[in-house]
Each structure stands twice: as C-alpha cells, then as structure tokens.
Amino acid sequence: MKELSILFVDSVNDSLLNNFKDEEQIKDYFEINKFKASKKEMLLVPKLYLKNEKDTILVSIDDSLNKNELCELGSKVRNKIPFDCNISYLLNLETEVDLQEFTLGLILSGYKFEKYVETDSKEINIQFDESINIDEQKFIKDSIYFVRDLVNLPALDKTPDYFINEVKQLIDNEKIKLTIFDKKWLLKENFGGVIGVSQGSSKDPYFLVGEYNTGADFQIALIGKGVLFDSGGLSLKSPSGMETMKTDMAGAATAWAVIKLVASLGLNVGVKVYTPLVENMPSSTAIRPGDVLKMRNGKTVEVLNTDAEGRLIMADALAFAAEKKPDLICDVATLTGASYVALGVDIGAVISNSEKYAAEFIKSNKNQVESYHELPLFQGYKSLIKSSIADMKNTGGRFGGAITAALILEEFVDEIPWVHLDIAGPARARSSSALNPEGGTGFGVIGLVNFFKLLSKNPQ
C-alpha cells in the first residue's frame, strides 16, 4: 500500500516550497498545472518531487470554509486518489483549521450501490495514519451508508421483514432494545392510521420500537416515517411521481441510524425510536377518499387524499410516543413535496411548537454539513385542515402544504415540545456529486445527532 500525504496550504510561500527537492522544478510544475493555492484548489504531486518521497495532494484551504465546504472538499480529494494508500496529513497554514469534516468527506465519498449490477470496478482502499482519529467519522459513515442502502433498495425486495433484519444487524453490538409489534397488536392498540394506510397492500404492517439509555435524565422520542413504497393508494400518483417512491421510508431508516450513532458515541441522552412500516397500495381493500380513520389518541381524520398517508401513520406513532411523556419529541419524514418547493432540494425544513428547541436545532446545525431552515407552525392555517364530519382532514390543500401537514402532526404530540423535520427534498440526490451519488443521501442523520449532542451537553 502506497503512502500518500495530504498537504494543506493557504499560499505558495517559502515554507511550502521547502517540502520539495527542487524549488524551480516545482514552480514549473505549479505553473504547468495552473496551481496558485487559491481556496479549494487541489493538485496531485508525484513523490519524485517531494523530499519525503511520498505522493502528495496539495489542498488549499483557510478558516473561512464552513464544515459543509470542508466535507465536500474532502470528497473531491478522494476522487483524485488513484491507488490504495495510507493517508497522513501535513499542515502548511497560518491559521488553524478543524479537519474533522474534511476527513468525513474523504470517508463518505467512497459509497457505491452496486447490488444489482455486474461490475469490475475496483474499490480503492484508503486507510489513515494512526495520528488521525477517525472513530467518529467511521460511526457516521456506517449510519449514513445504512440509510443510503435501504433507500436505494427497490421496493420489491424492501419488505418489512427485510427492513427489520437490517435494523437487527445495525444495532447488534449496541445496548439498544428492539421490540417488534405486528398487525394483531396494531389492531388491538387502535393504530387506525397505520392500519388504514396499510390495508391496500398484501404486506402486513409492523411497528418497531427501539430504546437506548432509558435511565438518562433527558429523554427523546424519535419517530421516523416508514412507507416502504408509496403508490399514492387510490389517489394514485403519476408514473413519474412514483419512480422514486421507494425513498418514502428514509425517515424510518434515519431514525434507526441516529439511535445507532447516539449509542456508538455514548451521548448522555435517552432515545426511543418509533417507526411504523407500511406500504401504500391501491386495491379493493384500500382506504378510499372520504373514509374516516380513528387514531391512537381517539381523534378522527377524514381522508380526502390517500396520497397524504405519511401524516396518518406518523400521527399514531406520535400519539403513542407522547403517552410515555418524553422531554422532547422529534420526527423525521419525507413528508411533503411542498417542503422542497419552499426550500429547494438541499435544505431540510424545521417546524416546531417550541421556539427554544427550534432555535437550538438550527443553532446546532449552523454552518454544518447539513442545511436547515425553519418554517412557521402558523396557527392561522388550522382552518385549512378542519373537517365537517371528523376532527380534522388529512390535507389542507395546495398552498402551505408543509405547514398544514405539520399542523396535523401537532394534534398528536399532546403539547410536549416537538421538532419536526421534513426531508422530502434532501433525502434523495437527483444527480451525482462527489459527496452524494444519485439516490439516497442519509440526510438527517448528522443534523439530528448534532442536535442531540447539544442536548447531551446542556440537559434542559
């Protein structure tokens, strides 16, 4: 395995030139390759030029780069590495720069989903010098890859049993208790939303509960939307709208990835994960527009659009979680197209009934790897979800869709502080980049763990 140095620079100066055997020769090499040490610029220099006789990648950075930019830069550097190598870092900087996110980008960018293709592509094996601590980055990578793999898996193979087995493998070495509830239990316990959405499918619904650190002073409930495939039900989606609906369980996968990461990092918070697993399919047994469902907390919902199904299964899970009286409820879901109409496909929407926790979530992710923006939980839109025959209806119409969906969810949190993440845009990359190949991204894992880190340091 070759040795590779990554030399971080902020200018072409005497200190930098001193790393090379021949100053004039390397200046010529820089000129030929138009390298001027401009921010984010990089250049691979063969070992024959170096005094230490190691192949070296020059990377120009400064302290103005945020963590997202450093992560992306790390991923781009990996794409310049042509061989198996052991990496060491060298610094030729006037200012101090935190390189954790750069390292994370190097590690994350190796992802490939090749389960269904024959390929001769060789995986480049990258290792790190023992002076570089990559424990946390490896934990993050494992959690994000778990989400990406599940999101990218076709719905034909993504059965509830498959999802459950993947969760079991994920948490196998952690102190996380898994409880699996089946359709019989869901019927007995009045999970009307989960049963209603699932009844058009031949696959039975399940409800998974994970528990970590139940003795901690601060307890968090985390709900993840687990629609393994969303056809829209009888309110059928268009063919193009259905193409990526294997992604609709990204919230559930994210919730499990987060509890795994919290356990791996040993954060001082308790986390309970709740993930309903269903398929939303059209059939003679499917719920119909106009049907009324009675939810776990006794409230009724008139279903006017069976394609607004995520909020129905989330409502049951939120109500069940609220009964346990956690200090904070969070949820993560690919809930509405309206969220990425408002914010684009790279920004997660944050909606909360708590100004304090919304502000802390945004603070914990400011200038970080993932980007979030708060949308208002505007109570003036409550009239849009009012039903004439039930406690509420499951859609508030075309405008403000992310907000009206959140207003429905709010009805089930029992006034407990609650933070809702709508990741319908960033959960899936529409095209490939160095950091995120096309398909599942694992967005939400880092954002939630950053938030939980803040809460573990400052218990409320």
PEKA-V21073 format. One record per residue. PHI is phi in degrees with one decimal (none if undefined). Layout:
BEGIN
PHI / PHI
END
This chain:
BEGIN
none / -76.4 / -92.2 / -130.5 / -98.1 / -109.1 / -103.6 / -87.9 / -133.7 / -128.6 / -168.4 / -90.8 / -131.2 / -61.0 / -62.8 / -67.9 / -61.5 / -67.2 / -79.0 / -110.6 / -68.3 / -132.0 / -62.4 / -67.8 / -63.1 / -72.4 / -61.4 / -63.5 / -63.3 / -62.4 / -66.7 / -60.7 / -94.3 / 55.7 / -90.5 / -124.6 / 61.2 / -72.7 / -52.8 / 73.6 / -80.1 / -143.3 / -154.7 / -87.0 / -115.7 / -62.6 / -63.5 / -63.3 / -87.1 / -93.7 / -64.4 / -83.6 / 54.6 / -119.2 / -55.7 / -137.3 / -105.8 / -84.4 / -129.6 / -95.5 / -139.7 / -150.5 / -77.3 / -85.1 / -76.0 / -83.1 / -69.0 / -65.0 / -65.2 / -65.0 / -63.6 / -63.4 / -64.2 / -59.8 / -66.8 / -70.5 / -63.6 / -57.8 / -66.9 / -92.7 / -88.2 / -97.1 / -149.0 / -61.1 / -158.3 / -109.5 / -96.2 / -127.3 / -106.2 / -127.2 / -116.3 / -130.8 / -125.5 / -82.6 / -116.5 / -85.9 / -128.1 / -75.9 / -102.7 / -60.6 / -71.8 / -59.8 / -62.7 / -60.0 / -62.0 / -58.6 / -75.7 / -67.8 / -74.0 / -84.8 / -69.6 / -141.4 / -116.0 / -125.2 / -61.2 / -113.1 / -129.3 / -86.9 / -145.0 / -105.6 / -64.2 / -95.5 / -74.9 / -77.5 / -89.0 / -114.3 / -121.4 / -124.0 / -56.0 / -62.7 / -75.2 / -102.4 / -82.3 / -117.5 / -57.5 / -65.6 / -63.2 / -68.2 / -61.6 / -62.3 / -58.2 / -60.0 / -68.3 / -68.3 / -63.3 / -58.3 / -64.9 / -58.6 / -60.9 / -69.3 / -63.2 / -76.0 / -68.7 / -60.7 / -64.2 / -56.1 / -98.8 / -88.8 / -78.8 / -55.9 / -61.2 / -62.8 / -58.8 / -61.9 / -64.5 / -65.6 / -62.7 / -57.9 / -66.1 / -60.3 / -98.6 / -54.1 / -100.3 / -111.8 / -86.0 / -121.1 / -89.9 / -109.2 / -122.6 / -114.5 / -108.4 / -103.7 / -60.6 / -58.4 / -65.6 / -62.1 / -64.8 / -63.4 / -92.9 / 63.8 / -87.4 / -63.8 / -69.1 / -64.0 / -63.6 / -61.0 / -64.6 / -80.2 / -73.2 / -85.6 / -102.7 / -76.9 / -93.2 / -70.2 / -79.3 / -136.1 / -137.1 / -105.0 / -127.5 / -120.1 / -130.4 / -133.3 / 56.5 / -67.9 / -91.5 / -67.2 / -67.1 / -113.6 / -113.6 / -118.5 / -98.1 / -126.1 / -105.6 / -125.5 / -71.9 / -121.5 / -89.6 / -67.2 / -154.8 / -121.6 / -81.0 / 97.6 / 68.5 / -67.4 / -84.9 / -63.3 / -70.2 / -72.3 / -54.7 / -68.9 / -69.3 / -90.7 / -58.3 / -108.8 / -78.3 / -68.1 / -77.7 / -73.6 / -107.1 / -59.1 / -63.4 / -64.7 / -61.4 / -63.4 / -60.0 / -70.4 / -63.1 / -69.3 / -64.5 / -62.3 / -69.6 / -58.4 / -67.4 / -62.5 / -85.1 / 65.1 / -68.1 / -87.3 / -140.1 / -94.2 / -130.8 / -118.7 / -103.3 / -129.5 / -133.8 / -73.7 / -118.9 / -144.9 / -112.9 / -108.7 / -126.6 / -90.7 / -165.7 / -69.7 / -101.7 / -71.4 / -65.7 / -113.4 / -56.5 / 104.2 / -69.6 / -118.6 / -109.7 / -100.6 / -89.8 / -54.7 / -89.1 / 92.9 / -74.5 / -110.8 / -130.1 / -83.8 / -91.5 / -91.2 / -138.4 / -72.0 / -84.9 / -98.8 / -95.2 / -60.2 / -66.4 / -73.0 / -75.0 / -66.9 / -59.9 / -60.6 / -65.6 / -63.4 / -63.3 / -64.7 / -63.7 / -63.5 / -61.4 / -84.0 / 56.0 / -70.2 / -73.7 / -151.6 / -111.1 / -122.7 / -140.9 / -138.2 / -157.1 / -82.0 / -91.9 / -140.0 / -64.3 / -62.3 / -66.6 / -91.2 / -65.1 / -74.7 / -116.2 / 83.1 / -92.3 / -110.0 / -120.3 / -83.9 / -90.4 / -116.6 / -133.0 / -148.8 / -92.0 / -128.6 / -60.3 / -62.6 / -73.3 / -61.7 / -64.4 / -70.6 / -63.5 / -62.0 / -60.2 / -67.6 / -119.0 / -69.5 / 56.8 / -102.2 / -67.1 / -103.4 / -113.1 / -135.7 / -143.5 / -83.7 / -110.0 / -79.4 / -89.3 / -76.2 / -67.4 / -63.1 / -88.9 / -57.3 / -62.5 / -72.0 / -107.5 / -77.0 / -109.9 / -84.8 / -125.5 / -142.7 / -64.8 / -163.7 / -113.0 / -91.8 / -148.6 / -104.5 / 95.4 / -71.5 / -91.1 / 64.0 / -61.2 / -67.6 / -75.0 / -66.9 / -62.9 / -66.4 / -63.4 / -65.0 / -61.1 / -58.1 / -64.9 / -119.7 / -99.5 / 56.2 / 64.0 / -75.5 / -53.1 / -147.2 / -123.5 / -110.9 / -111.9 / -102.3 / -112.9 / -58.8 / -77.8 / -79.1 / -67.9 / -135.5 / -86.9 / -78.5 / -146.7 / -86.9 / -132.7 / -60.4 / -86.9 / -126.2 / -66.3 / -53.8 / 116.4 / -60.9 / -108.7 / 80.6 / -61.6 / 112.6 / -63.7 / -67.3 / -60.4 / -68.6 / -69.2 / -58.3 / -64.2 / -67.7 / -61.1 / -61.0 / -67.4 / -70.2 / -84.3 / -129.0 / -55.6 / -81.1
END
